[in-house]
Amino acid sequence: MIKPMNDNWQKIILSAKPAGAPQDLLPRVLARVNEEKAAGPLRLKFFIYSALTVLSAVSIVFAVIVAKSEFAKSDFPAFLALVWTDSSVVFAYWKSYLASLAETLPITSVILVLAAVFAFVNFIRMAAKNVGAVHPHIRRKTA
Amino acid sequence: MDLKKIYSSKIVKVCVVVIGAMIYGLVIFKLGMVAGYDKADFSHSLGENYRDIFTNQPPSLGEKINDNSFTDANGASGKIIKINDPLLYIEEPNDGEKVVSTDQTTTIRMFREQIPFSRLKTDEFVVVVGDPDGDGTIGAKLIRVVPPPPQRPAAPKTK
């Protein structure tokens, strides 16, 4: 005997599992929303540090140009060359020689170059620290 | 290269520490030079009333920080303009004229050989390493005769 169609449908509908969303969807969505909220300030930090990295890279170029000019004006290269040409005498009078080198070194220019490199390395480190805010796959990989 | 690795890299950290230490050391050295300039200026180096006579104003901080603000006392590099045994008068592009005194212990070298004082000539270029003497001359330990340097821009003199 053939059962009426209505009974079959009723069985199928009753036995079928409800086609709802996965149970962990809500926590996952909330976690992602929180992640994005937290990434906002980090993203800003990343862009600020990136801009500072570029600026410090440019300042390295200018500092090197200034230092090159200052070295050309100073007697430092002439004294430095004595290490190769008269090493035995230089080692014998090393105190006088070091004092000559220290006096002729264009210290201000060297400080400028080192400060620019120092800033560059630090800013690129800080930018790298916050890079996950802009590239989520890096954040998830390292989380 | 993974950017994240830059932040945690030991090499980068060491570089930061080394560069920071170098900056720190150089800044301290420079401050010492500025302080030394003040002391030397006060005591007698530039002569009493020198600045009143020639510039009518005390040196500014910028002049003290300037790398060319003070004559180098431990060496000279320039052209011999006069020889008066045992003294050498050397003209420096940035520091004016310096008097170098020599004695029996002074090593004078040209190319690979050691030469006597009598072989030095005016218009030759020399690099001198020595110590400042009390009479305003440099007591030479080493005099190296060098080829004429290429033309270089003169450093701005402090007024």
Interface residues (C-beta under 8 A of the other chain):
Chain A: S69 E70 A72 K73 S74 D75 A78 F79 A81 L82 T85 D86 V89 V90 A92 Y93 S96 Y97 A99 S100 A102 E103 T104 L105 P106 I107 T108 S109 V110 I111 L114 A115 V117 F118 V121 N122 I124 R125 M126 A127 A128 K129 V131 G132 I138 T142
Chain B: D2 L3 K4 K5 I6 Y7 V12 C15 V16 I19 G20 M22 I23 L26 V27 F29 K30 M33 I65 N66 D67 N68 D72 A73 N74 G75 S77 E92 P93 N94 T107 R109 V127 V129 G130 D131 K141 L142 R144 V146 P149 R152 P153 A154 A155
